[in-house]
């Protein structure tokens, strides 16, 4: 795996400098990860995408962050999913597949930064903004629950979904992480993460493949467990 990643990433980048990249600027926003404040400065690129220090955030989440000096690339792993990337390119190697998220990692003042969306897109992490503060929640942590159902209605602030037993659940979703929510059209399948202490507020929504879970309205019932982010 390491050899394959090295071969695929060898030509991906290099900004061989430790200075602030063109277009990236320091911002005054703060960031909380699992109730711990990130101490390093946050940046935003020219389109406003927040860039966060991958090692500090990864360490708080308990992930492994490794630097390959040969390819000048980084691998980030939660023990289940491994993502490889290099500065300056919107190219991410996720379990052997090359993907993009619309923004590239950057080396800023000698520190490797990544788009905040990387964690939400590839790992079980909810990314929210509360009162201007970026907040990451580990969806595998104690006190976080997930259910799957069919969308009945998706208004601007609320989501109504029907569960497998036919009951309805209503969630407030105005501050939810919608990175992988899909269209939320009526009849579509969606999984909702929420905190046990606040069961009416969604912290992350994501679209579910109908073949992955058995719920009313699914075209292909399956005995497999619900897809987990």
PyMOL commands that set and color helices and strands:
alter all, ss='L'
color gray80, all
select helices_A, chain A and resi 2-9+54-61+117-122+210-212
alter helices_A, ss='H'
color red, helices_A
select strands_A, chain A and resi 25-27+31-33+36-37+42-44+50-53+64-68+73-77+82-85+92-94+97-99+106-108+111-115+125-130+133-138+144-154+158-162+168-172+177-180+189-195+198-207
alter strands_A, ss='S'
color yellow, strands_A
deselect
rebuild
show_as cartoon
